[in-house]
C-alpha cells in the first residue's frame, strides 16, 4: 500500500479542509517553527487509532479539535482521512479486493468518535487489524515523532521488544493468542459454573438418595411392625386368659390374710403408747448434757489457737533476721567493687583529657595553613569560569547570528511565495450570498424549539420509567415467592396423597372393591372433619370403620353376602336416625368433635360415636369411670379407651394410623394452595399490566428519542451550515482588506530582511576571530586550576585525619564521664540499701527478744480435763435415750409393717379383681384385633417360639420410633432421583466437553507461542544482522548488536549495544545526542529491511545530526525509498535537497495552518526552461 493523499479538516491548526497530496516516495514537509508541521504527524497517528491525548501533545482528546483563534471561532468537529493505493492487494482481509482504501476518523465535541474504511463505519479494532504487522499503528516504529528517536534508543528492554515484535509481524499472533486466551478464560468460567451446578446437583442427589433410602426403610419397617404386632396380639391373648384364671385364686387368698393382719395391729398400738412416755424423759436429760459438752469444747479450742499463733510469729521473725544478714553481706561486697571501678575510670579520664588537648592543638595549626590553598583554588576557578563564560557567550552569539542569517534567507523566500499567493487570492475570491444565511438562521430557530419540546417529553417519560420498573420488579418477586410456596405445598400434598393412596390400596380389600365397581367410592375418612388433636382418639374408636363406604341401595348387600370381602369392611346404610342422649355424664361426646358435610354420614357418626365420651388424660377418664353405664366408654386424646371395668391402651395400627391427620393436612394444604393460586393469578395480571405499560413507555421513548436524534442531527447540520456561511462572509470581508495590507507590508519586510542578512555576515566574522583568542586563554586557566585542585585535596585529607583523631579522643572522654556518673549512682543506691537493712535487722532482733514464753499450757490442761468429764456424762445420757428409742422404734415399725401390709392387701384385692376383669377384656380385645387383621393364628403360632411380650413390645416400640424418626417420607424421591441422575449425566458430558475444549485451547496457545518464538528468534537474528551492517555505514565504522536480556524470548527484553569508531563505551547512555540518534535510525532502518512499512513518517529526526552524518542519513533514506514511502519534517537544507516533493506549511493567519506544495522535479524543469 502507498499513501497518496492526506485530508484534514478541523484538526488542530488545520481548521479549513486541507488536502496534502503525496505522489512520490520522498516527501518533505517544511516551514517555520510553530506553523503546524508536526500536526500532520499527529493527524496520521490519530487516524490510526491513538487514544492517549499525551501522545498527541494534548491534555484531552478534545484538544485535537480546532479551538479557535483571534480571528476564528472554534469548530465542533475534527476529521482526518488517509487515502491509500492498493493496486497489489496487500491489505488484509476483505479490504484486499479494493484498489484504493480510505481510512478516516472523526471526532465531535460531544465525544462521538467514529472510524471509517471506504466510508463504512468500523471499529477501532478493525483499523488496528488492517495495519497489523506492517509497522504502522499509533505507536509503531514506522511513525517517528519529535524526541522518539531518543526514546527508542533509551527505551527499557521490554519496550524495545515491542518494536521487534511489530517488525516480526507477530502482532497478529499476539492478538490471536489474546483472543484464544479470552476464550480459554470463558471456557474456564463456564466449567466453573458447570462444576457449581454439578456440585449443587450432587448435593440434591445426596438429599434425594437419603429420602429414597428413607422411603425404602419405611416400607421395610412397616412390614416388620405389622408382623410383630400380630405376634404380640396372639401372645397377649394367651397370657390374658392364663392371667384371668390365676387372679381368681389370688383374690380368695388375699381376703384371708387381711383379716389376720387387722387383729395384730390393735395389740401393737397399745404397747407402743407406753414406750413413748419413757422416751420423752430420756431426751430432756440428753439435751442438758450436750449443752455442757459444747461449753468445754469451745474453751479448749480457744486456748489451742492462741498457743499456735504465738509459736508461728516467733519462727517468722527468726527467718527474717537470717535473710537480712545475707542482704547486708551482699551490699557490702557491691560497695567495695564500685569503689575500685571509680578509681579506674578517674585515671582513664585524666589520660583522655591530655589526648584531647594534643589533638586540638594539631588541628588548630593545620587550619591556619588550609585557607591560603583554598583561596588560590577559588581564584583559579573564577578565572576559568570567567573565560568559559566569555567563550560560551561568543559561541551563543555566533549561533544567534547564524540563525538570524538562516531566518533572513528563509524569510526572503517566504516573502516571495507569499507575494505570489496573495496575488492569486486577490483575483479568485467570490463573495457568498447573505440571503442564504438569513434563511438558515430562521430554520435553525424553528428546529431548536421543536427539539426542546421533544426533550421535555423524553425527560418526563424517563422519570416515569423507574417507578414502573420498581413496581414490576416487586410484582415479579411476589409471584416468585408465591410460586415457591405453591411448589412446596403441592409437593407436600402430593406426597400425602400418595401415602393415602398406598394405604387404600394395601391389603386384600381393593381387589374386592374393584370386582363390585366400588374402587371409586370415597371412604369415610375423606368425608369427615375431626377437631385438631383428636385424630388418634377417633382412630382408636372407629378403627376399620374409618374406611367404611356408603351404600345407597341396601339390596346390594345380598349380592355382597354371596361374595364376602376378604377383609373387614364397614358399610354406611341410608336412613334417618334420631339417637337419644340419656347419658347423665357432663363429659363431651366424641361425635361433637367430628363432623361431616353429608347428613347421612353425620347420622352414622352419631350412631358410632354418640356413646363415646372424651377426656384429656387417662387420669381424668379413670376419675369418672365408675359413673359409666354398661357399654359406654371414655376415650382420651391419646386414644386409650376406659370403660367402667377396663382400660384399653391404644397402639397405632400401621395400616390406618395417620389417615385422619394426613387428610386434615391435605385439606388445609388444598385451601392454602387455592388461595395462593388466586393471589398469584391476581399478581400475574398486575405484572402483565406493568409489562404492557413498560413496553408502551419504552416504545414511546424510542420514538421520541429517535425524533430527538434526528432533530439534533438536523440542528447540528444547520448550525454547521450557518457557521460556515457566517464565517465565509466574515472571512471574505476580512480577507479582502487583509490581502491589500499584506501586499504593502511584504515590500517593507523584504528590504528589512536583506539588511539583516548583510549585518549578520559582518558580525559572524568578528565573533569567530574573538573565539580563537579566548580558547587559548581557557586552556592555560584550566592547567592552573588542575594544579590548585591537587593541592586542595592534599590539605583536606590532612584536615580530615586531625579532625578524626580529635573526635575519637572526645568520644573517649565522654565515655569516661558517663561511666563515672554510673558508678556514683550505683554507690548511692548501695549505701541506701545498707542503711535500710541495718534498720530492719535491729527491729527484728527487738521483736524476737520481746516474745513471752509459753504460759498458757496449764490453762489448756485444766480445760481438757473438764471436757473429758462432760463427755462421759453425755455418753451415759445418750445410751439411755438410745435404749428408749430402740424400744419405741420396734413397736412403731411393727405397727407400720402391719398397716402397710393391710393397705396393699386391700389394694391388691381390688387390683386383682380389676386385673381379672381386664384380663378377660384383653383376651377378648386381642382376639378381636387378630380377627380384624385377618391374622392366621396357626402361622403366627410357629413364629412365637420363646418370644416374650416385653421383647416384642420393645421391638414394636423400636420400629414405631424408627418410623417416626424418619419424619415426612417423600415417596416421590425415587422419581426425582432418577431425573437428577439423568441431568447429572448430561452435565458430566458437558464438563468433559469443556475440559476437552480447554485442552484444545491450551494446545493452540502453546502452538501460537511456539510459532511466535520461532518467528521472533528468526526476526531477532535478521534484524541484528541488518543492525550490525547499517550501523558502520552510518557511522563510517564501529560495531553494534542487539542482546536478549532473558532466556525466554517471548518475555525477554532487548538491549542495544553500540560502539562508534574509536570508542569502547560499556553502555549506550554514554553516547552523545547525535550518536544516539544515528544509532536509533540504524535500528529502525534495520527493522525496515526485514518488514518494510507502506510508509514512514520522520519528524525532525535529523535535528541532532551534523552535516556529514546528515548526508549519510539522507543517502540511506534514498536507498530505502525504493521499498518504503517517506514523509519527513526537517529544517536541514541537506535533508530538504533529497525530497522529491516539498510540502510547505505556513501560518500567515494567526493559529491557522495552510499547505503549499512544490514538486522539485517540476521546479527544476521550470528553472532549466527559464
RAVEN-V145235 format. One record per run of one state. SS is the DSSP state (h for helix, s for strand, l for the rest). FROM is the first residue (numbers start at 1). LEN is the number of residues. If there is no record, write none. Layout:
BEGIN
((SS;FROM;LEN) (SS;FROM;LEN))
END
This chain:
BEGIN
((l;1;1) (s;2;8) (l;10;1) (s;11;1) (l;12;2) (s;14;1) (l;15;3) (s;18;4) (l;22;4) (s;26;5) (l;31;6) (h;37;11) (l;48;5) (h;53;4) (l;57;4) (h;61;4) (s;65;1) (l;66;11) (s;77;9) (l;86;7) (h;93;5) (l;98;2) (s;100;9) (l;109;4) (s;113;5) (l;118;2) (s;120;3) (l;123;1) (h;124;7) (l;131;12) (s;143;2) (l;145;3) (h;148;6) (l;154;3) (h;157;12) (l;169;2) (h;171;258) (l;429;5) (h;434;72) (l;506;3) (h;509;7) (l;516;8) (h;524;3) (l;527;1) (s;528;3) (l;531;4) (h;535;13) (l;548;1) (s;549;3) (l;552;4) (h;556;7) (l;563;8) (s;571;3) (l;574;15) (s;589;1) (h;590;4) (s;594;3) (l;597;2) (h;599;11) (l;610;2) (s;612;4) (l;616;2) (h;618;10) (l;628;5) (s;633;4) (l;637;4) (s;641;2) (l;643;4) (s;647;2) (l;649;10) (h;659;192) (l;851;6) (h;857;76) (l;933;4) (h;937;8) (l;945;4) (h;949;18) (l;967;6) (h;973;63) (l;1036;3) (s;1039;6) (l;1045;9) (s;1054;6) (l;1060;8) (h;1068;3) (l;1071;2) (h;1073;18) (l;1091;4) (s;1095;5) (l;1100;7) (h;1107;14) (l;1121;4) (s;1125;5) (l;1130;3) (h;1133;5) (l;1138;3) (s;1141;6) (l;1147;7) (s;1154;6) (h;1160;10) (l;1170;1))
END
